[in-house]
Structures are given as C-alpha cells and as structure tokens.
Amino acid sequence: MHHYLCSTTDVDHAIALNAVFQSRGIDSDFVVGKLVDLNTGATISSKENSEKIKRFREGKLEVLINVEILTEGTDLPNVQTVFLTRPTTSTILMTQMIGRALRGQKAGGTEKAYVVSFIDNWEDKINWVNPEKLHDGFGAEPPEKGDRGTTTARLISIEIIEEFARMMDDSIDTAVLEKLEFLKRIPVGIYCFSILEPSEFGEPASRNYDVLLYTDTEEAYDSFVNDLEAVFQDVALEDREILTTEELDYLLQQTKELYFPDHPFLIGYRDADVKNILRFYAQKQVEPQFIAFSEREKCNLSAVAWHIYENSLGGRVMSEYIDSLWNNEKSFWQVIFGYNKLYFKKQLDIELNKLQGYYPDLVVTPSIVIPDEVPIESLSLFEIREKDPAEYRDIKDDVFARATNKATGTIRCAVSGFESKRRLDFQIDHIKPMSQGGLTTLENLQVLSRKAHAEKTRLENLKK
C-alpha cells in the first residue's frame, strides 16, 4: 500500500480534508495536538493519536493527516508521499515535513519518495458583497495572465448591490448609494494576498485577504501600494515580520492623512483594508497582487437605462429589450444580480427614474459608453480606466517606469526636475494636450510633480 502523509493548516482543515478522502472511499484519519468534542467536552488524547499512527504504520490507513503532531520524534518509515497543504516560513518545519518521506532505504524508508505542494489561489469563488467572505460567493471565470504578469478577472459576481452600503458603513442610507452612477458601485479591481498569522499550534497559518477598489479609491490605493517602501521608512522592521499595535496604528494614521484625506466620503474605504496591506508588506516586502475587472464597463446599468430613455422605449418594446439583455448568454446581468430578474428590473427602474427626474437634486449625465472599435490612444486616461482598468494600470506603470531611476528608485518630474520616491507626489500628463490633437501614447505622456502639473494647468487655462 502506498502511504500518504498530509500536513494541514489547522484542525478544521484536517477534518474537512479527512471527510473528502473518506467520501472517495480512501482509508484516512487525522492526528491533532488538541481537539475538543463539542458534545462531550472531551479532548483527543495522546493515546488516540498513538493508535491512529500505529494503524498507519501497519498499513490499515492509507492517508494520515497531520496537524502539528508529526513534526519531530515520530518514526514513519513507510511514508512514500508527503502532501504539503499548508504554508510555512520555517525552514526547520519544512525540513521536518518533507523529511518524513526522504529517509531512503538505508534508513528504513522507500526507494522513491514524492513531495506534492499545494498553492492556494483566489480564483475559485468570489462574492463582491463582503470582502471577509470573498470565497463563499458565486463562481468566477479563471483569471488570465497579461503580458506583464497582471491578472485580469473577466467576470466576478455580486449578490445585492445595496449590501455595498452595509459593507462600508452601517450608517449609510441605501437610497444615497442608489443616487450614485451605477458603475461607481462596481469595483475597478481587487488586491489579493495572504498573511501568515499565529495559530493555536504556534506555527503561523495563512489567511487570505481581499481589498476591493472602487472609482473613488483606485488612484489613492495605487499610489499607496507603490509607495509602501517609503511609507515604512520610519519603521525599522529589521528581521521582524510582525508590526506592533503602535506601529500599525501609526502607519495607518500616516497613510490616511497622505493618501486618503477624504476617507470618510470615499466609497469602499475601510481602515481594516489599509491595515491588512500594511501587515502584508511587513511580512513580504512586496506589493499585493492587483486584479483588474476588465469587463467592468459591460456591467453598466446606467448605460442600459440611457439607451431606453434616449430611444423612448416603452411598453412591449422595452419589455422585449430587457428580456433580450437578461437572456443573452454573453451578457453579465444574470451573474451580477444572482440570477434574480426582479432585482435586475428594480435596479434598472432606479436608473430610469434618475433620468426622468426622480432625483431632482442630481444632475444626471449619460454614462461613458466607449465602442470597442475606438482606438485606445484616442481616449483620455480616465476613459481608458473606465473601459479597461488593466490596460490603464499597464500604461500608468510604463510611464512611471520611464521616469524612474532604476538605481535609486526615484521618480523625476519631466519639467522641474523634482525627484521623489513617492508616486503620490506626481501626476501623469499629456505632453501635447488631447484638445490639440495629442494622443494617449507613451511618447506623449510624461510625469509631472503635482506643483508643476498645477502650474501647467493654470497656464493652459490662461491661454484659453
């Protein structure tokens, strides 16, 4: 019999994995340091663990799942395959885990051994409603890798759009959120990352985090994330990976003041998201992965309402048009609204009411709808972001890369020569304005300090 040993993150993980193995007809069991029975209050004894290990040695168990028990001092010469289903930053623990299979024949082990490492990804299930439950929602298409390693999510679902209000602040009135342009309620993208956090067994366990970016917060987050090295300049991490409470609070306050000065009014901003990115950087010293929602513009219900309004659709014609949208397999509406057509129609009515003057305190303008055949270089940076957030980020990163000294990491203003390591201190500007025929190409884009950009804008306005 081939013997498999699995190392898991925690007790829940071990129990779930054991259930999967047994459902497939595989003889498996798990050993843990401490497990309390919720019904009896009893704990798993060392004797029970020993019995399971004995059964594994005797070949009565094909798979033994381990939670922090078999790291040292246990002889299992018959292990041929080790499944690493948990992360670790500990070289010692990694050596112990894989060493169970790498004994060799002279030490009583097998001639061949296999080590299988499992790496989690965010892509299986996403739910936009609550970042703390991102892995509990509807399905999503697998992400695609861009030319520069940028991951693009083509389609991710949401359940109830009003939930965005409760996600952000329980005090926000849903009616206020409904007054917003619909697309502002759809995330531009998401930061996905994992943080190793203390577990009940001492060795850190990995926990996934996701930060949703909206139109209101995307620019600020982009600058913040790119400036993380500079943000941490006053915190001496040295060999540490964990920030103290005082350090985390200090960095949060500095970040809010510099990058999110209007945070009380920003859709989607949360202190917890900023803290998690800070904690992640403290451990890894790298930027979290950004995933852009490149099909976002196709989720614009305001554009649908504008089409109905402009063409005076009504009665049966409007009903047939709405049905055609809902039943189109290439559209996003069923997934976005959780396959609830009534909810789709309710939200569409809200958008139509805006156009028809239901909200008299708002000046309603048509949503930006950019045909696919329009060349990307003829669009403004704002229009490119609305059309394709991934393309927008690639352009912006390329422009900043050209203005950055690779040796020092400093960004240089194309006009004043001002230098800084913080992206926050700069803006991207067209060399030849679009109003004069300039295009959004790398050759016609430059990086200016905020002061130089303000002065350039002032002079251009005087000329008008």
N, C-alpha and C positions, 0 to 999 in steps of 0.2 A: 504493500500500500504506500502511495506517495503521501508524505506528511507535510502539511502546510501550517505555518505559524503566522498569525496576523497581529500586528501592533496597531492599536487604535488610540484615538484621542482621549476618550473618556468612557464612563460606564454606559451612558445612553448609546454611544456609537457602537460599543461592543454588543449590547443587547440587540440593537437593530440589525447589525451585520450577522449575528448568530441566527436571527429569525429568517434572514434572506437565505443563508446557507441551508437551514433546515427545510425551508419551503421548496428547495430544489432537491431534496432527498439526500443531502450530504450530512454525515455524522459530524456534528460540531458542538463545541461548548466554549465557555469563556471563563477566565480566571481574573479576579479583581482584588484590589487591596482591601476595599471595604464596600459593602453593598447592603443597604437596609431594606428589608421586606416591608412594603407599605402596609400590608395587612397585619403582620405579626410583630413588626418592630425588630425582628431578629436580624442579625448580620451574617454575612457569608463567613464561615470560619476558615481558618488556615487548613483544617482537616479536609474540608470540602474541596478547596483548591488543590490540595495534595492528591486527592482521589482522582480529580479530573486530569492532572498531569500524569498520574500513573496510567490511566486509561489511554492517554495519548501515546505514552511510551510503548504500551502493549499493542498498539495498532487498533484499538477499539474506537478511537476518534481519528477522523481524517484531518480535521481542522481544529486548531486550538487558537482562540482569540485572547489576546493578552492586553491587560490594562495595567501597566506599571509593575507587574509582578515578576516577569521573567527577564529582568534587565541584568541580573548578576546572580551567581551562585546556584543556578539551576542547570542540570546536565540533561540536554535533549539531543543525543547524538543522531537520532533518526530523522531530524528535520532536513528536508530537501529544498523547500521553497519558503521564502520569507516574503510576506506581503506587507509593505510599508504603507499603511493607510492613514498615517498621522505625520505631521511635520515635526521637525526638531531643529534647533540651532546648536544642539550639544553634540560635539564630536564624539564624546565618550558614549553617549546614549546611542548614537548612530552605529558606532562600532559594536556595541553590545547587541543591538537588534539584528544586524546583518551577520554578526559572528555566530549566531545560532545555526546558520546553515553552512558557514565556511570553515568547518572543522577539518575536513579532509579525512581520508581513510585511515591514516596513521593515528589520528586522534579519535577514531571510532565513528567518524562521520561518513557521509556518502561520497562517491566518486565525483558526482556533479551536483552543483547547487544553483538555485535560481533566486535572484532578488528582484522583486517587482515593486516599483514605486508608483503610487497613485498621486496625481496632482489635481487638485480641485480647480474647477473653472466656474465662473459666474453664470455661464450661458444657458443652464438647463431651464430654469423658470424665473421669470421676472414679473413683479407686480409693482406698478408705479405708485400705488396708493400710499404705502408706508415703507420708507427705507429700511425699517427694522424687520420687515417681513418680505424682503425682496424675493426670497426663494420659495414663496408659498403661492405665487400667483399663476396666471395663465402661461401657456407655453410661448416660447420665442424662437425665431429662426436662429440658427448658429451664426455667430459673428464672422465677419470676413476680415481678412488681413489686408490692409492697404499697402501701398508701395513702401511707405516709410514705417511700417510696423503699427500704424494706427488701426485699432479695431473699430469696426463700424457695425452698429446694430441696425438692421434694416427694419425690424418691426418688434416692438415691445408693447405689451398691452397695459391698459388701465381698467379699473372696475368702475369707480364712481368719481367723476371729476370734482364734485363738491368736497370729497374727502381731502383734497389738497389743502383746503382751508383748515381742517382739523389737524392735518399733519403739521402745518406751520404754526398755528396758534389757535387754541380753543376759543379765543375771544373774537376771532374774525367772523363776520357775518357772511354766510354763503352768498347772499344777494350782492354784496360788494364784489366778491370774486366773479360772479356771473357778468358783471359790468365790464370786466376786462376783455380785451381782444382774446378770442378763444385760443389762438396759438401761443399766447403768453402763458397759458396754463399747461402747455405741453413741454416737457423738459427738452432742453437742447442736447443734453448728453448726461453722462454719468461717470463718476470716478469709482473704480472698483479696486479694492485692496483688502488685504488680510493683516491682522495684527496678532502676534503671539502674546497671549495673556496668561497669567497664573492660573493653574488648575488645582483641583483638590489634591492631586498627587505630586505637586511640586514642579514637575516639568511643564513648561508653557504649552498651552493648546492654542491652535489657530482659530480665529473668529473672523468671518467675512464682514466687511462693511461696504456700504454703497452710499455715495453722495450725489443727489440729483442736482443738476444745474439747469436753471431757467434763464430766460432772456435777461431778467433783472440781475442775475448773479454771475453769468458766464464770464464776462470780462474781468470782474474782480477776482474770481477764483483762478482764472488763467494767470493773472499777474501774481497772485499769492503763491500758487503752486510753483511757478517758475522762479520765484524769489525765495524759496524755502531756505536755501543755504544762507542767504543774507538775513532772513528772519531769525535764524538760530545763532547769529554771530555773538549774541550776548549770553548764550547758554553753552557752557563747556561740557559737552557730552563725554568726551574722552572715550573710555571703554564702556560707558553705560549705554543701555538701550531703553531704560525706563525714566520718564520725566517725573520729578517730584510734583506734588499737587501745586506747590507755589510756583514752580517753573511753568507748568501748564497754564495756570491762571494768568501769569504774566504774559506769556506768548499769545494767549487768546486775546487779552486786552489790547496788546500792541497790534495784533492782526486786525481787530475790529476797527481800531482808530485809523489805521493806514489804508486798509483795503475795503472795508465795509462800513464807512462812516454813516451811511444811511440804512444800516441793517434793520431798524425797526419797520422800515417801509418796503423792504425787498421781498418779493415773492419767493419763497423757498429757502430763505436763510435760516440756519439754526446753529447755535453755539456748539452743539454736540458734533455737528459735521466738521467744523473747523478743528475742534479738539481731536477728533479721530485722525484727521490728516496730519496734525502735528505729532500725535503719538506714533503714527505710521512712519513718518520721516525720521523720528528719533531712533527707531529700530533699524530702518533700512538705508537711510540717507539717499533715497531715490524718490522720484516723483511717482505718485499713484497713476495707474493706467487710466487714460481717458477714453471713453467710448462714445462716439457721436451718433445721434439719431438722424441718419441722413435721409430718411423718408419722412421727416417731420412735417414738411410743407404739405404733404398729402393728407395730413391729419387736421387740416384747417377747416373747421366747420363754418367759420365766418365767410370763407370764400364760397361755400355752397349756398349760404344764405344770400350773399350778394348776387350770385347768379340768378337765384329765384326772384329776387327783388328787381334787378335790372331788366329781366325779361318778362316781368309781370306774370309769372307763372301762378296759376291758381286752380282750385278745384281738382278735376281728374288729371289734368296735365301735371300739376305739381305732385300729386299723389304717385303717378306713374314714374316721375323723375326720382322721387325719394326712394321708391321701391327698387328702381334700377341701380341706384347707388348702394343700397343695403345689400342687394343680391349679387352684386358684382364681386366675383371671387378674387379679383385683383385689387380690390379696394381694402381699406383698413377699418372700415366703420364697425363691422361686426366684432372684430377683436378689441377695438378701442372701447366699445360700450358693452363688453362682456356678453355679446350675443343677445342683448336686450333692446329690441327695436323701439319699444315705447320710450325708453330712456334716450335713445338717439333722437327721436322725434321731439321729445321735450326740450332737449338742448338746442335743437335746430329752431324750435319756436322762439326760444330766448334770443337767439342771434337775429331772427327775423324781427322780433319786437324792438330790438335796438335800432334797426334800420328804419322802422316805421314810427320811431319817436316815443317808444315805451319808456325810455330813459331820457327825459328831457334835459338832464344836467350833463349829458355826454354829447360831444361832437363826434359822430360816427363817420369814419373814413373807410373806404374799401380796403380789404386786406391785400397785401402784396401777393400777387399770383404771377409767377415768372414761368413762361413756357419753356419747355425743355430745349427747344431749338435756339434759344437766346444764348449767344456766346458768353462764357463765364467772364471774360475780360471786359465785357461791356457793362457789367454790373458793378455797383458800389460794394464796398466791403460789407456793409450792413445787409445788402440784398443777398450777397453770397452766403452770409451766415444764416439767413432765413431759408435759403434754398438748400444749402448743403453744409452743415456745421463742420463736418470732417475736412472738406476742401478749404473752408475758411481757416481752420486751425493750421492746416498744412502751409497755406500761403503766409499766414502770420509768422509761423515758426521759421520759414525760409527767409523772410525779410529780416527778422531779428538775428538770425544766424549770420547773415551777411554783414550786419552792423556790430557783431560781437568779436572781440579779440579772443581768439582761441586760447592763447597763452595765459591771459589774465582773467578771462571771463567777463570783462567789462563791455558794456554797450556804449556806443558813441553816437552822439547826435550829428546828423549829416550837415547841419547848418552852423551850430555854435561850437561844436567840438566837446560839449559837456559829456562827461563819462560817469557811468554808474553801473553797478552790478544788478540793480533792481529794474525789472521790466516795468514796474509801477511808474517809474519816472519818465516814461516815454510813450509816444503815440505813433502810429503808422499814418503816413500822409502821402497823397499823390504828389509827385514832382510837377507834372503838368496836370492841372485840375481837370476833372471829368467834364466840367462846364465848357472847357476849351478843347475838348476832343481827346483828353487823356484817357488811357485805359488802365484797368486794374491788372497790371503785369509786374513781375519782379523788377524789370528795368525801370518802371515808372513809379515804384513805391520806395519810400525812404522812412527812416526812423528819426523822429524829432523829439527833443526834450519837450515836456509839457509847456515850458515857458516859451520856447522857440515856436511851437505849434500855435500857441495863443497869439503871439506877435504876428505870425504869418497870416493867420485868420483875420486879425484886425486890419492888416494892410490890404488884404484882398477885399474886405468889406468897404474900405475907404475908396478903392478904385471903382466900386460899383456905384 
